Amino acid sequence: MLNFTIHNFSKNAKYYDNAAIIQNSIIDKMLPLLKNQNFDYILEFGCGTGNYTKKIIETCAFKKILAIDISNEMLTIAKSKIFDNRIFFLQCDASEIDRQNIFNIEKFDLITSNAALQWINDKHNLLKKIKILLKNNGKFIFSIFGNNTFAELNRVIKKFFSDENINIASHYFLDKSALSQILQENFSNVLISDFFINYHYENLMDLLKSIKYTGTGGEPLIKNKMFTKKKIDELEKLYFENFGKITATYQFFICVCEK
């Protein structure tokens, strides 16, 4: 999955900002948690093209931000948007982040991320590292997509491939209970808010392009399945038969954790 994630984000970096409508809506819901706060040192993982980074700069007081992303192409776009000598960009896999960082400090006041944690396979290991990297009373504030994301698409695809046991990738994202459990294993105070956004697309291809360009699915939509134009047309017909339009549910959680 890691190689696919790097390839997908790097290949489609130039399309990300136009497609990231939902991701930007999530940012708007996260900003009140940062407003009027003072965080000296901030670590942002999965910074992508810097949309959330820019909002952090505008919303709270800080000394330095270390923004990391797995894709160099994404970081190149982020650097073209942000000109602030307090911001440091680093190409890095979030799951490999450790106590060595370019600030030459050991702890962060805030670790944050928007819609990226679902791509990490070993979430338990990452959360342990995040706990180590946080100062006492430091905060871990992030958003993550939930398992009901693209529920309509999953239903249509299961019907289409009715003779096979198939679910799309987002079906395996964490539900609220599982997310709460792994967070409570690492943090003393955990608050999880559950949100849904329903978005309508003109056609199925637009939905599939949005998934591709933003990486919302986290990995190939369905492993070992080729989507020809004929199959997409048939899937679209089935979609309209079931829902009357091309609608997509996005479930996401906004989490506030304290060490």
Secondary structure, DSSP 8 states (H G I E B T S, - for coil): -HHHHHHHHHHTHHHHHHH-HHHHHHHHHHGGGTTT-EEEEEEEES-TTSHHHHHHHHHSEEEEEEEEES-HHHHHHHHHH---TTEEEEE--GGG--S--TT--S-EEEEEESS-GGG-S-HHHHHHHHHHHEEEEEEEEEEEE-TTTTHHHHHHHHHHTTTS----GGGGS--HHHHHHHHHTT-SEEEEEEEEEEEEESSHHHHHHHHHHHTTTSS-SSTT----HHHHHHHHHHHHHHHSSEEEEEEEEEEEEE-
